[in-house]
Amino acid sequence: MLNLVALRAHAAYPEGHDLANAGLTGAEAYRRYGAETAPIIERIGASIVWRGEMQAMLIGPTTEDWDHAFIARYPTAHAFLEMVTDPAYRKAVIHRQAAVRTSRLIRCKPTETGGAFG
């Protein structure tokens, strides 16, 4: 899964949530999401196989700016489904929702690598 994530400047927890008035940044809320979901990711056999920091948009909308770009590998499509339906994940996802301004999640199938495009 190719993940592109743009964070909010300030986390937007729902009114009434314990962290709604904590003054967290989107980055702080996203780190909470990562910390709470890490054991789930490990349990289902998933991992982050590549992570990078966006430097410049060379081809594409200049209005898109990503704070996180990474590729997560799940052993099966079922493992991803297992993750997002896990009760602990469903509890932790509030941090992601508070943190993320916009994102893209693109499921990809591995193909052959090599030295040429196309």
C-alpha positions as CSV (number, residue, x, y, z in Angstrom):
1,M,0.0,0.0,0.0
2,L,1.4,3.4,-1.0
3,N,0.5,5.9,1.6
4,L,0.6,9.7,1.2
5,V,-0.4,11.7,4.2
6,A,-0.8,15.5,4.7
7,L,-1.3,16.6,8.3
8,R,-3.3,19.3,9.8
9,A,-1.4,22.1,11.6
10,H,-3.6,21.5,14.7
11,A,-5.2,18.2,15.6
12,A,-9.0,18.2,15.3
13,Y,-10.4,15.8,17.8
14,P,-14.1,15.6,18.1
15,E,-15.7,17.8,20.8
16,G,-15.9,15.9,24.1
17,H,-12.8,13.7,23.3
18,D,-10.2,13.8,26.1
19,L,-7.7,15.4,23.8
20,A,-10.0,17.9,22.1
21,N,-8.6,20.9,24.0
22,A,-5.0,19.5,24.5
23,G,-3.6,21.7,21.8
24,L,-1.9,18.9,20.0
25,T,-0.4,19.4,16.5
26,G,-1.4,17.0,13.7
27,A,2.1,15.5,13.9
28,E,1.7,14.8,17.6
29,A,-1.7,13.1,17.0
30,Y,-0.3,11.1,14.1
31,R,2.6,9.9,16.3
32,R,-0.1,8.7,18.8
33,Y,-1.8,6.8,16.0
34,G,1.5,5.2,15.0
35,A,2.4,4.2,18.6
36,E,-1.0,2.6,19.3
37,T,-1.2,0.8,15.9
38,A,2.4,-0.5,15.9
39,P,1.6,-3.7,17.9
40,I,-1.3,-4.5,15.6
41,I,0.8,-4.1,12.5
42,E,3.4,-6.4,14.0
43,R,0.8,-9.0,15.0
44,I,-0.7,-9.2,11.6
45,G,2.7,-9.5,9.9
46,A,2.7,-6.1,8.2
47,S,5.6,-3.8,8.0
48,I,6.8,-0.4,6.6
49,V,9.1,-1.4,3.7
50,W,10.0,2.1,2.5
51,R,9.6,5.6,4.0
52,G,10.6,8.9,2.4
53,E,10.4,12.6,3.0
54,M,8.8,14.7,0.2
55,Q,11.3,17.3,-1.2
56,A,9.5,18.6,-4.3
57,M,6.6,17.9,-6.6
58,L,8.3,17.3,-9.9
59,I,5.2,16.1,-11.9
60,G,1.8,16.6,-10.4
61,P,-0.3,19.3,-8.7
62,T,1.9,21.9,-7.0
63,T,-0.8,22.2,-4.4
64,E,-0.1,18.7,-3.1
65,D,2.4,18.6,-0.2
66,W,2.8,15.3,1.7
67,D,4.2,15.1,5.2
68,H,4.5,11.3,5.1
69,A,5.1,9.0,2.2
70,F,5.6,5.3,2.8
71,I,4.9,1.8,1.5
72,A,3.3,-0.6,3.9
73,R,3.4,-4.3,3.1
74,Y,0.6,-6.5,4.2
75,P,1.0,-10.3,3.9
76,T,-2.5,-10.6,2.4
77,A,-5.5,-8.4,1.7
78,H,-7.2,-10.1,4.6
79,A,-4.5,-8.9,7.0
80,F,-5.3,-5.3,6.1
81,L,-9.0,-6.0,6.7
82,E,-8.1,-7.7,10.0
83,M,-6.2,-4.6,11.0
84,V,-8.9,-2.0,10.2
85,T,-11.6,-4.1,12.0
86,D,-9.5,-4.8,15.1
87,P,-11.1,-3.1,18.2
88,A,-7.8,-1.6,19.3
89,Y,-7.2,-0.2,15.8
90,R,-10.7,1.2,15.7
91,K,-10.0,3.0,19.0
92,A,-6.6,4.3,17.8
93,V,-7.9,5.6,14.4
94,I,-9.4,8.7,16.2
95,H,-5.8,10.0,16.3
96,R,-5.4,9.5,12.6
97,Q,-8.7,11.3,11.9
98,A,-7.7,14.2,14.1
99,A,-4.2,14.4,12.6
100,V,-4.8,14.0,8.8
101,R,-5.9,16.8,6.5
102,T,-5.9,14.6,3.5
103,S,-4.4,11.3,2.3
104,R,-4.1,8.8,-0.4
105,L,-4.0,5.0,0.1
106,I,-3.2,3.2,-3.1
107,R,-3.2,-0.6,-3.1
108,C,-0.6,-2.0,-5.5
109,K,0.4,-5.4,-6.7
110,P,4.1,-6.1,-6.8
111,T,5.5,-6.6,-10.3
112,E,9.0,-7.2,-11.7
113,T,11.7,-4.6,-11.1
114,G,14.4,-3.6,-13.5
115,G,16.3,-0.8,-15.1
116,A,13.6,0.6,-17.4
117,F,10.3,2.4,-17.0
118,G,7.1,0.9,-18.4
